[in-house]
Amino acid sequence: MIIRPASAGDAAAIAAIYAPEVLTGTASFETEAPSAADMAARIDKVITAGWPWLVAEADGAILGYAYAAQFRDRAAYAQTCENSVYVAAAAHRRGVGMALLAALADAARNAGFREMIAVIGDGSGNTASRRLHAACGFRDVGLLTNVGRKFGRWLDVAYMQKTL
Ligand SMILES: CC(C)(COP(=O)(O)OP(=O)(O)OC[C@H]1O[C@@H](n2cnc3c(N)ncnc32)[C@H](O)[C@@H]1OP(=O)(O)O)[C@@H](O)C(=O)NCCC(=O)NCCS
């Protein structure tokens, strides 16, 4: 497996990994899966800003991706980023998420970020994401309760933070 910067050519594979998490999962609070073209625009926006978007690839297949973008738009947040990490279901629990997140932390530091925030949808239920982030050195910093609703269920959002 290699970890490398993403390009627009990876958009379809990335959209295919993300779509089931949108349509059947609760980690993402989106409810309509973005198209490959939408995803290409998202990738371009992150890369153009100088922020990292990485993919994990093995035998020519994209197994997962991770990116970092400014946490909130206002200027004083410029050195704080929010991260996202998604791994294809078929590749779960093989260290892909860990490798992506470790490489993303390095890349985000090199891009000038000092703090990284994981905003974890279904934070009380998403054990996989919370354990992955804890294993990568994130600490628990907060829990927003009942702030999302999907599939008829109220969802919490957990915040975890890592100093880069
Ligand atoms: C969270 C996610 C990215 C983890 O990716 P992964 O490649 O399966 O994770 P790894 O194999 O690198 O696991 C690293 C560690 O995280 C923890 N972990 C990962 N999946 C877990 C699970 N299902 N249950 C409990 N712990 C889990 C474990 O501590 C694991 O180490 P171990 O396998 O040695 O016990 C993946 O489950 C995923 O894409 N989930 C859906 C989307 C999502 O929730 N993304 C995060 C958004 S904030």
The ligand as an ORCA input file, in Angstrom:
! r2SCAN-3c Opt
* xyz 0 1
  C     -13.064      4.744     11.009
  C     -12.372      4.094      9.819
  C     -11.767      5.189      8.938
  C     -11.251      3.171     10.338
  O     -10.473      2.722      9.232
  P      -9.686      1.321      9.254
  O      -8.746      1.331      8.106
  O     -10.642      0.212      9.358
  O      -8.879      1.456     10.644
  P      -7.509      0.706     11.027
  O      -7.502     -0.689     10.492
  O      -6.355      1.597     10.675
  O      -7.673      0.635     12.617
  C      -6.818      1.340     13.514
  C      -7.365      1.203     14.914
  O      -8.630      1.870     15.026
  C      -9.505      1.113     15.883
  N     -10.638      0.560     15.115
  C     -10.812      0.604     13.767
  N     -11.998      0.028     13.439
  C     -12.575     -0.366     14.594
  C     -13.806     -0.991     14.890
  N     -14.680     -1.342     13.918
  N     -14.093     -1.228     16.183
  C     -13.238     -0.868     17.169
  N     -12.038     -0.273     16.940
  C     -11.721     -0.019     15.668
  C      -8.662     -0.002     16.455
  O      -8.017      0.491     17.611
  C      -7.679     -0.224     15.318
  O      -6.506     -0.869     15.721
  P      -6.484     -2.496     15.761
  O      -7.083     -2.988     14.471
  O      -5.024     -2.790     15.913
  O      -7.320     -2.862     16.953
  C     -13.356      3.193      9.008
  O     -14.018      2.331      9.904
  C     -14.378      3.986      8.227
  O     -14.121      4.417      7.109
  N     -15.580      4.152      8.838
  C     -16.672      4.865      8.189
  C     -16.408      6.340      8.038
  C     -15.975      7.021      9.300
  O     -16.519      6.836     10.371
  N     -14.944      7.870      9.145
  C     -14.467      8.725     10.189
  C     -15.155     10.026     10.043
  S     -14.718     11.109     11.390
*
